Amino acid sequence: MERCALVIAGAAGEGIQTIGDIVARCFLRQGYPVFATSEFESRIRGGNSCVRLRVTDAPQNAPISAADVLLAVNPQAHSHFRRHLRRGGVVIAEEPIAGDGARVVNVPFHDLAMEHGGARIYANAVAAGALCGIVGLPFANLEAILRHTFAGRGAETIDANTVSAKAGYSVALEQSADRPAVDLPARANRYAFASAHEVIPIAAAAAGCRFIAAYPMSPSTGIITAFARHPEWNVFAEQAEDEIAAINMALGASAAGARAMTATSGGGFALMAEGISLAGMIETPVVVVVAQRPGPATGLPTRTAQEDLLFVLRAGHGEFPRAVLAPSDPQSAIDATVRAFDLADRYQIPVILLTDQFLADSRFSLDRLALPETIPGVRFADPDAINTYARYRHTESGVSPRLYIGQSRHPVVLDSDEHTEEGHITEDLDAVRPKMVAKRLEKTRRLRREMAQPFAQGIADAELVLVGWGSTRGAIDEAVARLRDEGRRVGSLHFTELWPLPEFELPPGPRYVTVEGNATGQLAQLLAAARGHVLDGTISRVDGLPVDAHTILKELE
């Protein structure tokens, strides 16, 4: 059941992320799952930004635009976001405003902050208190979260935040006649709360990653900064001068025996294309996170999209094997990260984790969030069992015994030119070149057989099947549930392992429509080109906002 949806709106630099995080944790403490999304403009100060909180009885990890309560930190925020407020909703604002049919609660954030906390900086605590009061969260929850949040700032800061929040809480309740807008009885339920990009570094470290090089590029930056903040993970983090250096540093670390990765967005990955091709030629494993945002060029650097699927499949000149995985939520991101390092190591290939701004910044409530029980280790050959070493020795699988540089007395020769089995440059066009091409591509044929099938839901009796990939899964699941509640025979197929496309057949009968955050139906194109499945259409969203159930249902109508 839907409990409430909140929008916390203001300008960049006004602390709305902090308010959103504190209030979200108050709901979690009360026993309710929260789905939190962020919408912000590409600027340090000003503009119109917001945090959306969706509170439900069971985890519903899909975005929603409608709101029951709008906390407007400034008048411009109210003007920009009031269109999302449901009829009969509540607006919390500092100054008297026209309610347009909504109930308006006036809370003088800055005056109360000065009066109770002694500084305007505590206005956010006042606002968080007012919001908790309106929705009926116990003040004890808020006080506990504030004390935890500011534990390292000293008793004076904790007390100032607490008394300021209490003032906002009391003023909001007084104007509501002590009748909260939402019924939230305490529950014993507990949920994990995280974004996909928060857990990818943890999963990578657990999977044995020991090196990352990256150049900061939104929305991927949080991955390398997480490693930098946690030296106890034993991962060497290097901020490279650009993305060309980053991919080559990662390949160098991998050649020297360390599991290695890099992280970027579409524009940075464009610079990495030659390095990806190098990885294919020297058969050196590397994991690359590509966090998508709208393009072309700089595009919308703080918005979300699914525009780079076909790009990452073909980036890098020549023909060589790679794998592309697209997680759909934090647990999926953990599993995909561990699998990426394993596939890269076993097949000696680049593996791309395709995420996006939505997965980077949205925080999901999950019943379970855990690493896999077993994590495969690195697979190196035993140098003592080798008499004469050939780095690219032909094998039935196409995967050669791998030693790392400096591991033993055996020289490890890596060459970006076409090469012999020993790694030396060759111009033998009759024998060596065709065999090396076949050797590399044999990996793709074998890899395809172990790629995961798309997750199928309700397709046995379906007349319509929604097909998606990556971050659209929550929205598709919600749309399918709503349509089936109406008696519509609708199902879904969702891909998290996109290349090589797994071997599967679409059951005949239903209409198949992809749901994608791009204009051209890139998954639909891929299915047609690689598997011969010509689908019946695409539902697209290209405005930089995440695909939601409302968009899907509106397009279907």
C-alpha positions in Angstrom: 0.0 0.0 0.0 1.1 3.5 -0.8 1.6 5.5 2.4 2.8 8.9 1.1 5.0 10.6 -1.4 7.1 13.7 -0.5 9.0 16.3 -2.5 11.7 18.2 -0.7 12.5 21.1 -3.1 14.9 24.0 -3.1 18.1 25.4 -4.8 21.4 23.7 -5.0 23.4 24.5 -1.9 20.3 24.7 0.4 20.8 21.3 2.0 17.8 19.5 0.5 19.8 16.3 0.2 20.5 16.4 3.9 16.9 16.9 4.8 15.9 14.1 2.5 18.4 11.7 4.0 17.4 12.5 7.6 13.6 12.2 6.9 14.1 9.0 4.9 15.9 7.4 7.8 13.1 8.4 10.1 10.6 6.5 8.0 13.0 3.5 8.0 13.3 3.7 11.7 9.5 3.6 11.9 9.6 0.3 9.9 8.6 1.6 6.4 10.5 1.1 3.2 11.5 4.3 1.4 12.5 4.9 -2.2 14.5 8.1 -2.6 15.4 9.8 -5.9 17.1 13.1 -6.6 16.6 15.6 -9.3 19.1 18.4 -9.6 20.4 20.9 -12.1 24.1 21.1 -13.2 25.1 24.0 -11.0 26.7 24.5 -7.6 24.2 27.1 -6.4 20.7 28.0 -7.4 18.3 26.4 -9.8 15.5 24.0 -9.0 16.4 20.7 -7.3 14.5 18.2 -5.3 14.6 14.9 -3.4 11.6 12.6 -3.7 10.7 10.1 -1.1 8.2 7.3 -1.7 6.9 5.5 1.4 5.1 2.2 1.0 4.1 -0.8 3.1 6.4 -3.1 1.1 9.4 -2.1 -1.0 8.3 -0.3 -4.2 11.6 0.7 -5.8 10.2 2.7 -8.6 10.1 6.5 -9.1 7.0 8.6 -8.8 6.4 12.2 -9.6 3.1 12.9 -7.7 3.4 14.1 -4.1 1.2 14.3 -1.0 3.5 16.8 0.7 5.7 19.5 -0.8 8.4 21.0 1.4 9.5 24.2 -0.5 12.6 25.6 1.0 12.2 28.8 -1.2 9.3 30.4 -3.1 10.8 29.4 -6.5 10.8 25.8 -5.4 7.1 26.0 -4.7 6.4 27.6 -8.1 8.4 24.9 -10.0 7.2 21.8 -8.2 3.7 22.6 -7.1 2.3 21.0 -10.3 3.3 17.6 -8.8 1.2 18.0 -5.7 -1.9 15.8 -5.5 -5.3 17.4 -4.8 -5.7 18.0 -1.0 -1.9 17.8 -0.5 0.1 19.8 2.0 2.7 22.6 1.2 5.3 23.5 3.9 6.8 26.9 3.2 8.6 29.6 5.0 6.4 32.5 3.7 2.6 32.6 3.1 1.8 31.4 -0.4 -1.2 30.7 -2.5 -2.2 27.1 -1.8 -4.0 26.5 -5.1 -6.3 24.0 -3.3 -3.5 22.6 -1.1 -3.2 23.1 2.6 -0.4 25.5 3.4 1.7 25.2 6.6 3.9 28.2 7.2 7.1 27.5 9.1 9.6 30.3 9.5 12.7 28.1 9.0 15.4 30.8 9.4 13.7 32.7 12.3 13.2 29.5 14.3 16.8 28.4 13.5 18.1 31.7 14.9 15.8 31.6 17.9 16.5 28.0 19.0 19.8 27.0 17.4 21.5 30.4 17.3 22.4 30.3 13.6 20.6 30.3 10.2 22.5 27.1 9.3 20.0 25.1 11.5 17.1 26.0 9.1 17.4 22.6 7.6 16.8 21.0 10.9 13.7 23.1 11.4 12.5 22.0 8.0 13.2 18.3 8.7 11.3 18.7 12.0 8.3 20.3 10.3 8.1 17.6 7.6 8.3 14.8 10.2 5.6 16.5 12.2 3.3 16.9 9.2 3.5 13.2 8.3 3.3 11.9 11.8 6.7 10.5 12.4 7.6 10.4 16.2 10.0 13.1 17.2 12.0 10.4 19.0 12.9 9.0 15.6 14.1 12.3 14.3 16.1 13.1 17.4 17.9 9.7 17.2 18.7 10.2 13.5 20.0 13.7 14.2 22.2 12.5 17.0 23.6 9.8 14.8 24.1 12.1 11.8 26.0 14.8 13.8 27.8 12.5 16.2 31.2 13.7 15.1 30.4 17.4 15.3 30.2 17.7 19.1 27.4 18.1 21.7 26.8 21.7 20.9 26.0 21.0 17.3 23.9 18.0 18.1 21.8 20.0 20.7 21.4 23.0 18.3 20.1 20.7 15.6 17.8 18.9 18.0 16.1 21.9 19.5 15.7 23.6 16.1 14.1 20.4 14.7 11.8 20.3 17.7 10.7 23.9 17.1 9.8 23.1 13.4 8.0 19.9 14.5 5.9 21.8 17.1 5.0 24.7 14.8 3.9 22.3 12.0 1.8 20.2 14.4 0.1 23.3 15.8 -1.1 24.3 12.3 -2.3 20.8 11.7 -4.4 20.7 14.8 -2.2 17.8 15.9 -3.6 15.6 13.1 -0.8 14.2 11.0 -1.4 13.8 7.2 -0.3 10.1 7.3 -1.0 7.2 9.5 2.3 5.6 10.4 2.0 3.1 13.3 5.4 1.7 14.3 6.4 -1.6 12.7 9.3 -4.0 13.4 10.3 -4.3 9.7 13.9 -3.4 8.8 15.3 -2.7 5.4 18.7 -2.1 3.8 18.9 1.4 2.2 21.5 2.1 -0.4 22.2 3.2 -4.0 23.7 0.9 -6.6 26.9 3.1 -6.8 27.3 2.9 -3.0 27.6 -0.9 -3.1 29.6 -1.4 -6.3 32.9 -0.4 -4.7 32.2 -2.7 -1.7 31.4 -5.6 -4.1 34.5 -4.8 -6.2 36.7 -4.9 -3.1 35.2 -8.2 -2.0 35.7 -9.6 -5.5 39.4 -9.0 -5.2 39.8 -5.7 -7.0 43.0 -4.1 -5.9 43.4 -1.1 -8.3 41.1 1.6 -9.7 42.1 4.5 -11.9 39.5 7.0 -12.9 39.0 10.6 -13.9 36.1 12.3 -12.1 33.0 12.4 -14.4 29.4 12.6 -13.1 27.6 10.3 -12.3 30.5 7.8 -11.8 32.7 9.9 -9.5 31.3 8.4 -6.3 32.8 5.0 -7.1 36.5 6.1 -7.0 35.9 8.5 -4.1 34.4 5.6 -2.1 37.7 3.7 -2.5 39.7 6.8 -1.6 37.7 7.2 1.7 38.2 3.5 2.7 41.9 2.6 2.5 41.0 -0.4 4.7 39.6 -2.0 1.6 43.1 -2.4 0.3 42.3 -1.0 -3.1 44.8 1.4 -4.6 42.9 4.4 -6.0 44.5 6.7 -8.5 42.9 9.8 -10.0 44.2 9.9 -13.5 44.8 13.0 -15.6 42.2 11.8 -18.1 40.2 8.8 -19.2 42.8 7.6 -21.7 45.3 7.3 -18.8 42.7 5.7 -16.5 42.0 2.7 -18.8 45.7 2.2 -19.6 46.6 2.4 -15.9 44.0 -0.2 -15.2 45.3 -2.5 -17.9 48.8 -2.1 -16.6 47.7 -3.1 -13.1 45.9 -6.1 -14.5 48.9 -7.2 -16.6 50.9 -7.0 -13.3 48.5 -9.4 -11.6 46.0 -7.1 -9.8 42.2 -7.2 -10.5 41.6 -3.7 -11.8 38.8 -1.4 -12.8 37.9 2.0 -13.9 34.7 4.1 -13.9 33.4 6.8 -16.2 30.4 8.1 -18.1 29.7 8.1 -21.8 32.0 11.0 -22.7 34.9 9.5 -20.8 34.3 6.1 -22.3 34.6 7.6 -25.7 38.2 8.4 -24.8 38.7 4.9 -23.5 37.7 3.3 -26.8 41.3 2.6 -27.9 42.1 1.2 -24.5 39.2 -1.2 -24.7 40.4 -2.4 -28.1 43.9 -2.8 -26.5 42.4 -5.0 -23.8 40.8 -7.1 -26.5 44.1 -7.6 -28.3 46.3 -8.3 -25.3 43.6 -10.4 -23.7 43.9 -8.7 -20.4 40.9 -8.5 -18.0 39.5 -5.2 -16.9 36.1 -4.0 -15.5 34.7 -0.7 -16.7 31.7 1.0 -15.1 29.9 3.3 -17.6 27.4 5.4 -15.8 25.1 6.8 -18.4 23.7 10.3 -18.7 22.0 12.1 -21.6 24.2 13.1 -24.5 25.5 13.8 -27.0 28.6 15.7 -25.9 28.1 17.2 -22.4 24.4 16.7 -22.7 22.6 16.8 -19.3 25.4 15.9 -16.9 23.2 15.5 -13.8 20.3 13.7 -15.5 19.7 10.0 -16.4 19.4 8.1 -19.6 19.9 4.7 -21.3 21.6 6.0 -24.4 24.9 4.2 -24.5 24.0 0.5 -24.9 24.9 0.2 -28.6 27.9 2.4 -28.0 29.5 0.2 -25.4 28.8 -2.9 -27.5 30.8 -1.6 -30.4 33.3 0.9 -28.8 36.9 0.0 -29.8 38.1 -0.8 -33.3 38.3 -4.3 -34.6 36.4 -7.4 -33.5 37.0 -8.9 -30.1 35.0 -10.4 -27.2 33.5 -8.4 -24.3 30.6 -8.7 -21.9 28.1 -6.1 -21.0 26.0 -6.3 -17.7 23.3 -3.8 -16.7 22.2 -4.1 -13.0 18.7 -3.0 -12.0 19.1 -2.2 -8.2 21.7 -2.4 -5.5 21.5 -6.2 -5.0 21.7 -6.7 -8.7 24.7 -4.3 -8.8 26.5 -6.4 -6.1 25.9 -9.6 -8.1 26.8 -8.0 -11.4 30.0 -6.5 -10.0 31.2 -9.8 -8.6 30.3 -11.6 -11.9 32.0 -8.9 -13.9 35.4 -9.6 -12.3 34.9 -13.3 -12.6 34.0 -13.1 -16.3 36.8 -10.7 -17.0 39.3 -13.0 -15.4 38.0 -16.3 -16.8 37.7 -15.1 -20.4 40.5 -12.5 -20.2 38.3 -9.7 -21.6 36.9 -6.3 -20.8 33.6 -6.4 -19.0 31.4 -3.3 -18.9 29.0 -2.6 -16.1 26.3 -0.3 -17.6 24.6 1.9 -14.9 23.1 5.4 -15.0 22.5 8.5 -13.0 19.3 7.0 -11.6 21.1 4.0 -10.2 23.9 6.3 -8.9 21.7 8.6 -6.9 18.5 6.7 -6.1 18.4 4.9 -2.8 16.5 1.6 -2.6 14.9 -0.2 0.3 15.6 -3.9 0.1 14.7 -6.8 2.3 18.1 -8.3 1.6 21.4 -6.8 0.6 24.4 -9.2 0.7 27.5 -10.4 -1.1 27.3 -13.8 -2.8 28.2 -16.7 -0.5 31.2 -17.6 -2.7 33.4 -15.2 -4.7 35.6 -16.7 -7.4 39.3 -15.9 -7.1 41.9 -14.9 -9.7 42.9 -17.7 -12.1 46.6 -17.7 -13.0 48.5 -20.6 -14.4 51.1 -22.4 -12.4 54.5 -21.2 -13.7 56.2 -24.3 -12.3 54.1 -26.5 -14.5 55.1 -24.7 -17.7 58.3 -25.5 -19.7 57.9 -22.9 -22.5 55.4 -20.2 -22.0 53.2 -18.7 -24.8 50.9 -16.0 -23.6 48.5 -16.5 -26.5 48.7 -20.3 -26.8 45.8 -21.7 -28.8 43.3 -23.7 -26.8 40.0 -25.2 -27.5 38.2 -22.6 -25.4 40.2 -19.7 -26.8 41.4 -18.8 -23.3 45.2 -19.1 -22.9 47.1 -19.9 -19.7 47.8 -16.5 -18.0 50.8 -15.5 -16.1 51.4 -11.9 -14.9 54.4 -9.8 -15.5 57.2 -10.6 -13.1 55.5 -13.6 -11.6 58.2 -16.1 -12.6 61.2 -16.7 -14.9 58.8 -16.9 -17.9 58.7 -13.7 -20.0 55.2 -12.4 -20.5 54.9 -10.6 -23.9 51.9 -8.4 -24.5 51.7 -6.8 -27.9 49.0 -4.5 -29.4 50.0 -5.6 -32.9 48.8 -8.9 -34.2 51.0 -11.5 -32.7 52.1 -15.1 -32.5 51.2 -17.4 -29.7 54.4 -16.2 -27.9 53.3 -12.5 -28.3 55.6 -11.4 -31.0 54.5 -9.2 -33.9 53.6 -11.1 -37.0 52.6 -10.5 -40.7 51.7 -14.1 -41.3 48.4 -13.5 -43.0 47.9 -17.1 -44.1 48.0 -18.9 -40.8 48.6 -16.9 -37.7 46.2 -14.0 -38.3 43.1 -16.2 -39.1 43.9 -18.4 -36.1 44.2 -15.5 -33.7 40.9 -14.0 -34.9 39.2 -17.3 -34.4 40.8 -17.8 -31.0 39.5 -14.5 -29.7 36.0 -14.9 -31.1 35.7 -18.4 -29.7 35.4 -16.7 -26.3 32.3 -14.9 -27.4 30.7 -18.2 -28.6 31.4 -19.9 -25.3 30.5 -16.8 -23.2 27.1 -16.6 -24.8 26.1 -20.0 -23.5 26.5 -18.9 -19.9 24.9 -15.5 -20.1 21.8 -15.2 -17.8 18.4 -15.4 -19.4 16.1 -12.4 -19.1 13.9 -12.4 -16.0 10.4 -13.4 -17.1 7.2 -12.4 -15.3 3.7 -13.3 -16.3 4.3 -14.1 -19.9 2.6 -17.5 -20.0 -0.8 -15.8 -20.6 0.3 -12.4 -21.7 -1.1 -10.5 -24.7 1.5 -7.8 -24.2 5.0 -8.1 -22.9 7.1 -5.1 -21.7 10.8 -5.7 -22.4 13.4 -3.7 -20.5 17.0 -3.6 -19.3 19.0 -2.2 -16.4 17.4 0.5 -14.3 13.8 0.4 -15.7 12.9 -2.8 -13.9 11.1 -1.2 -10.9 8.9 1.0 -13.2 8.1 -1.9 -15.5 7.2 -4.2 -12.6 4.9 -1.5 -11.1 3.2 -0.9 -14.5 2.7 -4.6 -15.1 1.2 -5.0 -11.6 -1.3 -2.1 -12.1 -2.3 -3.4 -15.5 -2.9 -7.0 -14.2 -5.0 -5.5 -11.3 -7.2 -4.1 -14.1 -7.5 -7.5 -15.7 -5.0 -6.9 -18.5 -2.9 -9.8 -19.5 0.5 -8.2 -19.4 3.9 -9.6 -18.6 7.6 -8.5 -18.7 11.0 -9.6 -19.7 14.0 -7.9 -18.2 17.7 -8.1 -19.2 20.6 -7.6 -16.9 23.1 -9.5 -19.0 23.0 -7.9 -22.4 26.1 -9.0 -24.3 26.7 -11.5 -25.7 22.9 -11.8 -25.8 21.9 -15.1 -24.2 20.4 -17.8 -26.4 16.6 -17.5 -26.0 13.4 -17.4 -28.1 10.5 -15.0 -27.5 7.3 -17.1 -27.1 5.0 -16.4 -30.1 1.7 -14.7 -29.6 2.1 -11.6 -27.4 3.0 -8.1 -28.6 6.5 -7.1 -27.4 7.3 -3.5 -26.6 10.6 -2.3 -25.1 10.7 0.3 -22.4 13.9 2.4 -22.6 15.4 5.7 -21.6 16.5 6.5 -25.1 14.8 7.7 -28.3 15.7 5.0 -30.7 14.9 1.8 -28.9 18.4 0.5 -28.6 17.5 -2.8 -27.0 14.8 -3.3 -29.7 17.5 -2.7 -32.3 19.9 -5.2 -30.6 17.3 -7.9 -30.4 16.4 -7.5 -34.1 20.0 -7.4 -35.2 21.5 -10.1 -33.0 18.5 -12.5 -32.6 16.1 -11.6 -35.4 13.4 -10.6 -33.0 11.5 -7.7 -34.5 9.4 -6.1 -31.7 6.2 -4.2 -31.9 7.4 -0.8 -30.6 9.2 1.1 -28.0 8.1 3.3 -25.1 10.8 6.0 -24.7 11.7 8.7 -22.2 14.3 11.2 -23.3 13.8 14.2 -21.0 16.6 13.2 -18.5 14.1 12.0 -15.9 13.8 8.3 -15.0 11.2 6.0 -16.6 8.3 5.6 -14.2 5.1 3.6 -14.3 3.0 6.7 -15.1 5.0 7.2 -18.3 4.6 3.6 -19.4 0.8 3.6 -18.7 0.3 6.9 -20.5 2.2 5.7 -23.6 0.2 2.4 -23.7 -3.1 4.4 -23.6 
